[in-house]
Amino acid sequence: MTQPKSSSYLWGEQRTMKNKTVLILLIALPLLLFLANYSGATDGAGSVNIEEQIKVLLDKIAHLKQLIASLMLQNEVLAESYLVVNMEDGSVILEKNINQPHSIASITKLMNAVVATENLDKSQSIILTSDMLKPYGYSPSLFLGLSVTMENLLKASLIQSTNDASESISYFTGHEKFLELMNQKAKELDMDNTQYYDAHGMDPRNHSTASDLIKLVEYINEEHPDIWNITKDNDFWLPDPTGKMLHFKNLNVFYNDPEFIGGKTGYLKEAKESLASIFELNGKKFNIVVLKSQDRKADALKIIDFIKANNVSMSGSMAYK
């Protein structure tokens, strides 16, 4: 005996049918308009200019297909906020809640790196104190009394997202002064919805928006591309107190992807998973920021696949909210 279908199943079928109907209408609309106007489409000689009309029609259909794909992607990317920008021309490809502030966790370390790069000499050394080693997250190669360079602290901060390394960097200028410089830089970059309360990202009050972080990523790409090189490194070692060399593992799952230009991930319970990054796809660079995601890798891969599948490299926006 055939079991009756549940109301939720039937509702799902109805919604799927409705979505398919909408998609068919969207694709068919340009064709209907073309046929309706066919008799009036003539060139200067009075003959029908069919080739030109067909080209316009195909362009419209291609654009609609990409729009439909982006609308479908909206249901697949589960992050609460994201923004994707074609860095070639600044056009917005995808967007969702781009001005909604979220806790950003270790993406904080990108601003830490900018301030350190612009205000410190990478060969400068500092002796680590107990205050510098307070942040959660123990690094055996960063220990009390160690003399370490800013360059090595920066690598530890960006590669393995080591919080005590980020904290130690702030003491080169004085901790409070360093935070002032981070927030000052955010203002200089017109990151109006961004605020830093610590130098590493463990404080959930550190917040920003997708639109603000796009600006930071673009700035790093233009002014400090060496920062991206560090974020792709997975060959960084420092000795522990016994002299044993320890490896700082790169925590970014994309670090060895040839399409990954650079970026930083973050995680906190309050922030969930986040990503601020650049990928080169279809011969163009794309700035991809994902905030408050349950699975940043899955969300980022869906966005990347969308760009590749739709050959998104042209000028112009396909944005949706």
C-alpha positions in Angstrom: 0.0 0.0 0.0 1.4 3.4 -1.0 2.0 5.7 2.0 0.5 9.2 1.8 3.0 12.0 1.4 3.4 14.3 4.4 2.3 17.9 4.2 6.0 19.0 4.6 7.0 16.8 1.6 4.2 18.2 -0.5 5.1 21.7 0.5 8.7 21.0 -0.5 7.5 19.7 -3.9 5.4 22.7 -4.4 8.2 25.1 -3.6 10.6 23.2 -5.9 8.0 23.4 -8.7 7.5 27.1 -8.0 11.2 27.7 -8.2 11.5 25.8 -11.5 8.6 27.8 -12.9 10.3 31.1 -12.0 13.6 29.9 -13.5 11.8 28.9 -16.8 10.0 32.2 -17.0 13.2 34.2 -16.3 15.0 32.3 -19.1 12.1 32.4 -21.5 11.2 36.1 -21.0 14.0 37.5 -23.3 13.0 35.1 -26.0 9.3 36.2 -25.8 10.3 39.8 -25.9 12.5 39.1 -28.9 9.7 37.4 -30.7 7.2 40.1 -29.9 9.5 42.8 -31.3 10.8 40.7 -34.2 8.7 42.3 -36.8 9.9 45.8 -35.8 13.6 45.0 -35.7 15.1 46.4 -38.9 18.3 48.1 -40.0 18.6 51.2 -42.0 17.9 49.4 -45.2 14.6 48.1 -43.8 15.7 44.4 -43.5 15.5 42.5 -40.3 18.8 42.8 -38.4 18.7 39.2 -37.0 22.3 38.7 -36.0 22.3 41.8 -33.8 19.1 40.8 -32.2 20.3 37.3 -31.5 23.5 38.6 -30.0 21.6 40.9 -27.6 19.3 37.9 -26.7 22.2 35.6 -26.0 23.8 38.2 -23.8 20.6 38.6 -21.8 20.2 34.9 -21.4 23.8 34.5 -20.2 23.3 37.3 -17.7 20.0 35.7 -16.5 21.7 32.3 -16.1 24.3 33.9 -13.9 21.7 35.7 -11.9 19.7 32.5 -11.4 22.9 30.7 -10.3 23.7 33.4 -7.8 20.2 33.2 -6.4 20.5 29.5 -6.0 23.9 29.9 -4.3 22.3 32.1 -1.7 20.5 29.1 -0.3 23.8 27.1 -0.3 26.2 29.5 1.3 25.2 29.5 5.0 27.5 32.2 6.3 25.6 35.1 7.9 27.6 37.6 5.9 29.9 37.6 2.9 31.2 39.8 0.1 32.9 38.9 -3.1 34.6 41.6 -5.2 36.3 41.4 -8.6 39.6 43.2 -7.9 40.1 43.9 -11.6 37.3 46.5 -11.7 35.9 46.6 -8.2 32.6 45.1 -9.2 30.6 43.3 -6.5 29.9 39.6 -7.5 28.1 38.4 -4.5 27.0 40.0 -1.2 24.9 39.3 1.9 24.6 41.5 5.0 27.8 43.3 4.1 27.4 46.1 6.7 26.3 43.9 9.6 29.1 43.9 12.3 30.3 40.5 13.5 33.1 39.3 15.8 36.1 38.6 13.7 38.4 36.5 15.9 41.8 35.9 14.4 41.2 38.0 11.3 42.3 40.7 13.8 45.8 39.5 13.1 45.8 41.0 9.6 45.5 44.5 11.1 48.2 43.6 13.7 50.4 42.6 10.7 49.8 45.9 8.9 50.5 48.1 12.0 53.7 46.0 12.8 54.9 46.3 9.2 54.4 50.0 9.0 55.7 50.9 12.5 58.4 48.4 13.3 61.7 47.0 11.9 61.4 43.3 11.3 64.9 42.8 12.7 63.9 44.4 16.0 64.1 42.0 19.0 62.1 41.8 22.2 62.5 39.7 25.3 59.3 37.9 26.1 57.7 38.5 29.5 54.8 36.9 31.4 52.4 39.6 30.3 53.2 38.9 26.6 52.6 35.2 27.1 49.2 35.6 28.9 46.8 35.1 25.9 45.2 31.7 25.6 47.2 29.3 23.4 50.6 28.0 24.4 53.5 28.0 22.0 56.5 26.0 23.3 58.9 27.9 21.1 57.8 31.2 22.6 58.8 31.1 26.3 59.7 33.4 29.1 63.0 35.3 28.7 63.3 34.4 25.0 64.8 37.1 22.7 62.9 37.0 19.4 62.6 39.2 16.4 59.5 41.0 15.2 59.7 39.1 11.9 59.6 35.7 13.6 56.7 36.8 15.9 54.8 38.0 12.8 55.3 34.6 11.1 54.1 32.8 14.2 51.1 35.1 14.4 50.0 34.7 10.7 51.0 31.1 10.0 49.8 29.3 13.1 47.6 32.1 14.4 49.6 32.1 17.6 48.0 34.5 20.1 51.0 35.1 22.3 53.1 36.0 19.2 50.5 38.6 18.2 50.4 39.9 21.8 54.2 40.2 22.0 54.3 42.2 18.8 52.1 44.9 20.5 54.7 45.4 23.2 57.3 46.8 20.8 55.4 50.1 20.9 53.6 49.5 24.2 50.4 47.5 24.3 47.9 50.3 24.5 49.7 52.4 21.9 49.6 49.4 19.5 45.9 49.1 19.9 45.5 52.8 19.3 47.5 52.4 16.1 45.3 49.4 15.0 42.1 51.4 15.5 43.6 54.5 13.9 44.6 52.5 10.8 41.0 51.2 10.6 39.8 54.9 10.5 42.3 55.8 7.8 41.0 53.0 5.7 37.4 54.1 6.2 36.6 50.9 8.1 33.9 52.7 10.0 32.3 49.7 11.6 35.5 48.1 12.9 36.9 48.2 16.4 39.8 46.3 18.0 40.0 45.6 21.8 43.0 43.2 21.7 45.9 42.5 19.3 45.1 38.9 18.4 41.3 38.3 18.3 40.4 36.4 21.4 38.3 39.2 22.6 34.8 38.7 21.0 34.3 42.4 21.0 36.7 42.8 18.1 34.3 43.4 15.3 34.1 44.4 11.7 31.9 44.0 8.6 32.4 42.2 5.3 32.5 45.6 3.5 35.2 46.9 6.0 37.4 43.8 5.7 37.3 44.0 1.9 39.0 47.4 2.3 41.7 45.9 4.6 42.4 43.0 2.2 42.7 45.4 -0.8 45.0 47.7 1.2 47.3 44.8 2.1 47.3 43.6 -1.5 48.4 47.0 -2.7 50.8 48.1 0.0 52.0 45.0 1.8 51.8 41.9 -0.4 54.6 40.2 1.6 52.0 39.7 4.3 50.2 37.3 1.9 53.4 35.4 1.3 53.6 34.7 5.0 50.0 33.5 5.2 50.9 30.8 2.6 54.1 29.7 4.3 54.2 26.2 6.0 57.9 26.0 6.5 58.5 28.0 9.7 60.4 26.6 12.7 61.7 27.9 16.0 63.6 26.1 18.8 62.0 25.3 22.2 63.9 25.8 25.4 65.8 22.6 24.9 66.9 23.6 21.4 64.6 21.2 19.6 63.2 22.8 16.5 59.4 22.9 16.4 57.2 23.4 13.4 54.6 26.1 13.2 51.8 24.5 11.2 49.8 26.7 8.8 46.2 26.6 10.1 44.7 28.0 6.9 43.2 25.1 4.9 43.8 27.0 1.6 47.5 27.7 2.2 48.8 25.2 -0.4 46.0 25.9 -3.0 47.7 27.4 -6.1 44.7 29.7 -6.5 45.1 31.1 -3.0 46.9 34.4 -3.1 46.7 35.0 0.7 44.4 35.6 3.6 43.6 34.8 7.2 41.0 32.6 8.9 39.5 33.1 12.4 37.4 31.2 14.9 35.7 32.0 18.2 32.5 30.5 19.6 30.9 34.0 19.3 32.3 34.6 15.8 32.0 31.1 14.4 34.3 30.6 11.4 35.5 33.5 9.2 37.8 34.1 6.2 39.3 37.2 4.6 41.2 36.2 1.5 42.2 36.7 -2.2 42.0 34.0 -4.8 43.0 34.1 -8.5 40.2 32.5 -10.5 39.5 32.7 -14.3 42.7 34.8 -14.6 41.3 37.5 -12.2 41.8 38.2 -8.5 38.8 38.0 -6.3 38.5 39.4 -2.8 36.4 36.9 -0.7 35.3 37.7 2.8 33.1 35.2 4.8 31.9 36.0 8.3 30.0 33.9 10.9 30.0 30.7 9.0 29.4 27.2 10.3 31.9 25.9 7.8 34.0 28.6 6.1 35.8 26.1 3.8 32.5 24.7 2.4 31.1 28.2 1.9 34.3 29.5 0.3 34.5 26.5 -2.1 30.9 27.0 -3.1 31.7 30.7 -3.9 34.8 29.7 -5.8 32.9 27.0 -7.8 30.3 29.6 -8.7 32.9 32.0 -10.0 34.6 29.2 -12.1 31.4 27.7 -13.4 29.9 31.0 -14.5 33.2 32.3 -15.9 32.8 35.4 -13.7 35.6 37.7 -15.0 33.7 40.4 -16.8 33.0 43.9 -15.6 29.7 44.7 -13.9 27.9 43.7 -10.8 25.8 40.5 -10.3 25.2 41.4 -6.7 22.3 40.3 -4.6 21.4 40.7 -1.0 
